[in-house]
Amino acid sequence: MKYSPAKTLALFFIILIVVGVALLSLPASYNSEVEYSFITSLFTSVSAVCVTGLSVVNIGEYYSKFGQIIILFLVQIGGLGYMFISTVLTLLLGKISLKDRRIMQDMFEVSSFNGLKKLLSKAVFFVLAIEFLGALLLTINFLKDFSFFKSVYLGIFYSIMSFCNAGFSIFNDSMMSFSQNPGVLYIVSILILLGGLGFFVIVDIYDYYKEKRLYLSIHTKIVLSMSLSFTVFAFTMFLFSKSVAGHGFFYLINNSFFEAVSSRTAGFCSIPIELLNEFTESVIIFFMSIGAAPGSTAGGVKITTLALVFVFIRSVLTGDDDYVLFKRRIPFDLIKKALVIFIVFFALIFLFSAIVILHEDNLKPIAVVFEVVSALATVGMSLGITEELSLASKIYIIIAMLVGRVGILTLFVLMLDPSHEKKRVRYPEGRILVG
């Protein structure tokens, strides 16, 4: 039986989730004081593989060290994805199947497989190097409050969680225990930002400086400019928000920056979630919806998609037939993909939110929408309602996490028949009133 790249990627995530459920269901994975629940194992496995971070239990209390390490591995493998696993096998075995080549070439848009192998090899190296350095720096900071071995464990755990943009935390208050520790806040923030830039961008920046190339790719320019804009905008919003004020100037700066970075993709929280007002919650919903860059460990519609939507709107308003960004003309097929992703993503938010609200009439609608967006954008931030959800709502959140991780275009490829021939008949043009 032949599988398309989309089917293979979807199958990879499903298999990984099943393996995760099996391992998390072992008696050694959870503490003896807690009662085992299959839906808890399923929810946690999906959340870890989809690098979301939502959890119906406190993983530091519910799961044993063995269970936490299983979650860590699920996040790492799910975050780096199928392409990196294939690359490691390529480097170790010196060969790779044609099917794997096609999958990676489709995902990375590299025409030459030799170029693809070189790109992915660099990406694997940088990811592991960044996570190692992050773990080392975090361990040094944790030594102020914990023993050596505990600090090493926490350093590795939070380095991987941060780079993979998964909001799992061993502590029951997320990162609030470190709100007065700028070292931890800034290291985690930098890891989140690097994970959200995407593998393409990290390698492209390296090649630009190392090989002294004349220019960065337009993809890198868009990602860097949009990431900077969103971070500055979010930082400013938190800076003037009452939810962060009242603890001193440096506390305000440090935690505003941390929340500006984390609330968009990772889901860690260094301030009490109950301090957020509805305006701040609404803005965070927008941030989570957009997410980070393609090829990164983050979800959402992606900042490049939003950039192309802006380009399309500008072109319509100015009457320009070309779609130009950074002095480069964008092909219309990319504009169409961006519009489809944008429209379908927000339609899915409405659909999942409406369904969950019907099941959870005791919860505030904005809290439900917040939860759905967090799941669909694989962020992991919550207003504290995850544990209160009914069984049906938990299942819908699980589906939302899967949809968000697999991706809208991949789902369309799975649902549509690729062998269907294009229509050769063109019908007469018809015009209607709009607006």
N, C-alpha and C positions, 0 to 999 in steps of 0.2 A: 504493500500500500504506500503510495507516495504522499508526502506531506509538503505543503507549502511552507515557506519561512514563517508566516504568521501562525499556522497551526503548530509548528514545531515549538515556537516561542511560548504559545499558550499552553501546550502540553508540558513544557519544561516547568512552568510555574505551577501547574496542577500537580505534577508528580512531586515537586518540592514541597508543596503544601501537605500532600498526603503523608509524605515521609515525616514532615514536621509534626503532624497530628499524632502519628504513631509513636514518635520519640517522646513527645510531651505527655503522652498518655501512660508512659512507663511509671511505675511507682517511685522510681528513683528521681523522677523529674519534678515532683511536687512534694511539699512538706507533709509529713504524716498528720499534722494537726488540721489540715484543710480537707474538705470533701471534694473528691474528683468530679469533674463535670466535662462531658465530651464537648459541649458547645464552647466551653472556656478554652479547651485545647484547640478546637477548630478556629475560633476567633483569634487567638494569639498567634497561631501558625500563619493564618492569612495575613494578619497585620504585620508579622515579622517578614514574611516573604515579599510582601508588597511595600516594605519599608515605610509603614505608616506610623505605628507607635501607639495607636488606640488600644486600650486594654480594658476588659471587664473586671479585672482583678489587679491588685498591686503585685507586680511580678517579683518584687523583693521579698514579699511575705508569702505569696502563694507557691512560687517555684523555688526549688532547691538550687544550689550552685550548679549542679548538673543541668537542670532545666534552664537556668539562665544562660549557660554556655550554649545550649541547643538554640535558644532564641538568638544569641549572638551570631552563631554560624548561619542561621536562616536569614538574618538581616544582611550579613556579609555577602552570601551567595545571591540572595535576591537583589541586593543593591548593585552588585557588579554585573549580574545578569549572565545570560547564556553566552554572550559573545566573549566575555573574559574567560569563562571556564573553558570554552573551546580553544582560546588562544593559549592558555596554559598547557592544555593537552598537546597542542601543536608544537610548543616549545620543548615539551618533554619527549614526545614520540616522533617528532619530525614529520608528521603527516596529518592531513585533515581531509574529511570527506567533501565531495562537491556540494552536498547539501549544506554543510556548515559554511563553506565558502560563500554560497549564495545568500545565506542568512546574514552573515556579517557584512557582505558587500551591499546588500539592500539597506541595512541599518546605518552603515557609515558612509554610503555613497562614494566609495572608492572604486575606481574602475580596475586597477591593477591589484591582484591578490598579494603580490610582493609588497606593494605599498601599504596594503591593508594590514599585513602581518607586522610590518615595521611600526605602523601607527599604533596597533593594539599592544604590541610589545612595550612600546614606550608608555602607553597609558597604564598598563598593568604595573610597570615599575614605579611610575609616579604615584599611583593610588596606594600601593604598599608602602612606599617611602613616606608619603604624607601621613598615613595612618600610624606608622611606626614613630615618626617624629611627634605627632600629636599625642600618642600614648606616653611617650617619654616625658614631654613637657607637662602633661596632666598629672602623671605620677609624681613628679617633683612638687607640684602644687598640692596634691592630696596628702603628701607626707606631713604637712603641717597639722593635719587633723586625724590621720589614720596610721596604722602600722605599715611596714614596708610592703608585705604581701597583699594587704588589703588595698594599698595605694596602687600597686601594679595592676591588680585586677580591675579596679575602678578606672585607671588610666586607659587600659585596653578596651574596656567596655564602652566608655564614653567617647573614646576616639573613633571607634567603628560606628557607633550610633550617630555621632555628629556628622562624620563624613558621608555616611549613607543617608543622612537626613531622616532618621527614624527617631521618634520621640520617646522611646522606651527609657524608663528611669528605674533604678533599683530603689530609690528613696520614694516615700509616699507623697512628697511635695514637689516632685519633678526636680527643678534646679533651684528652688527657693532657698535651700540651705546654703547656697553659694552666692546669694545676692550681694554679699559684702566681700566677695573674693574676686577681684577684677581679673586676676590671672586665669582662673577657670573660665570666667565669662568670655574673655576675649579669645582664648585658645579654642573653646567650643565654637564661638562665632566664626572664627577664621576657617575652621574645619567645615562648618556648615556652608559657608560661602564657596569654598573650593569644591565641595561636593556638588553644589548647585550650579557651578559654572559648566560642568560637563567635561568629558574626557577629551573631546575635540579641541576645546578651548585651551585646556592646560597644555596639551601637546603643541598646539599652534603657537602659543606664547613662548614656549621653550624653543621651538624651531626658529621663531622670529629673532630671538636674542642670540641663541647658540650658533645658528647658521647664518646670522646676519641677513635675513631676508628683507626685501624692500618694503613689504607691507604685511599686515595681518589680514586674514580672510574676512570677508564681509560678515560671515557668521559670527566670528569672534568679536568684531566691532559692535554688532547688534547686541550680543550677549553682555559684553562689558558695559556698554552705555546704558542698556535697560536695567541691568543689575544695580549699577551705581544710582540711577534715578530712583528706582524703587526703594533702595536702602536709605537714601537721603530723605525721601518723602516719608517713609515709615518712621525713621529716627526723629524727624521733626514732629510728627504726630504724637509719638510717645513722649517726647520731650515736654510738650505742652499739655499732656494728659494728666489728670488728677490721679490716675491709677499708679503712677510712678513717683509722684511728688511727695514731699514731706519727710525725706530721710537724708537730706544733705545734697550738695551739688554733685559730688563724685558718684554717689549712688544713683542719682538721676541720669547722669551721662552714661554710666556703665550699663545700667539696666535698660535704658532706652535703646541703646545700640544693640544689646543682646536681643531684646524683644523684636526690634526692627528686622533683625536677621532671622531669628528662630521662628517667629510667627508666620512667616511666608512659606517655609518649606519643612522645617524640622519638628516643630511642635513642643519643644522644651519651654518651660515657663519659669521665670525667676521672680515673678511677682504674684501675689495672691490673685487667682483668677476671678474671685468675687469682686475685686476692685475695678474690673473693666465695666465701663458703662456701655449702653447699647450703641452709641455712636462708634466707640472704639471696636466693639464686637463686629459691627457692620463693615468697618474698614478692613479689619482682619479677614473677614469672609472674602472680600475682594482680593486681598493679597494672596490668600491661600488658593483662590480660584486660578490666579495667574501662574503661580509656582515659579520655577526656575528655567533652566535651559534644557533643550533636547540633548539626549545622550548623557544626562546627569542622573543622579540618584533621586532627584525630586520629581514631583508630579505636577498636576495642574495643566492648563491649556498650553503653557510654556510662554516665556517672554518673547520669543521670536514670532510666535503666532500672533500675539497682541501687536507686535511691531508691524506685521504685515496687514493686520486689520486697520491699523491707523493709516498705513500707506494707501490702502484701498479707499478709505473714507476721504483722505486728503485729495486723492486723484479724482473722485467723484465730485467733490466740492469745487475743485479748480477746473474741471472739465478736461483734464489731461488724460490722454489715452495710454500713457506709459506709467508704470508703477516703479518709482525711483527711490532708492535708499542708499545713502553713502555713495552717491554718484554711480550707482549700478542699477540697471534695469532688471526688475524682478519678473520672472516668467509668470504668466497668468495662471498656470496650473498650480503653482505654489500659493498664489493668492486664493484660489478656489479651495485648496486643502485647508488653509488657515481659516477661511470663513466657515467651512463645514465643521472643523474641530471646535471653533468658538461657539457656533450656534448649538451644536449637538451637546457640548459639555454643559452649557447653561440650561438647556432643555432637560438634561439628565438630573441636574441639581433640582429643578422644579419637580420633576417626576418622583425622585427618591424622597424629597422633602415632603411632598404631599402624601405619599404613602405612609411614611413614618409618623407624620403628624396625625393621621387617621388612627394609628395604633396607640399613640401616646398623647391623648388629650389632656393629661395631667401636667405635661411639660410645656414650657414657654416655646412658641413657634420659632423664635430666633435662636434658641438653644438647639432645637432640632436641625434647623438649616445649617447652623454652625457645625454640628456633628456630621451632617451629610457631606458638606463641602470638605471638611477635614478628611473624611474617608475617601471621597472621590478624587481629591487632589493629593492623597497619600501624605498628609501633613502630620496628623496625630494629636493635634491640639483639641482640647475639649473643655466645655464649660461645666464638666463634672457630672454629665448625665449618662455616660457610657454604661456604668454598672446598673443604672435604673431601667435600662431598656428592656422591653419584653423580648421573648424568644424570637418572635416574628421580626421585630425591628432589628435585632442583632443579625439575623440572616440577611436582611436588606442591606445593612451596613457592610457585611461581609462581601456581598455582591458588588456594592459600590467600590470597595477597596480593590477588588479584582478587576473591575472595569477600568478604574483609574490607573492601575499598574500596567495592565496589558496595553491600554491605549485605544483611543477611538478609531483611528485608521486601521489598526490591526483587527478590531472587531468587525469593521466593515468588510475587510478582506475575508474574514472567516464566514460572514453571513452571505456575501455575494458570490456568485458563480464566476470564477476568473476565466472560464472557458467561453463565457457568453460573448458573442460577437457584437461589435459596435454596430449601431444602426447606420445604414448607408442612405436612408431616405431622409431628406430635409423638408420639413413642412413649411408652408407659407408663414411669414412673420405676422404676429398679432400683437397689437399694443393695447395696454390697459392703463387706467388711472392708478397712481400709487400715492401714498402720503396723505 
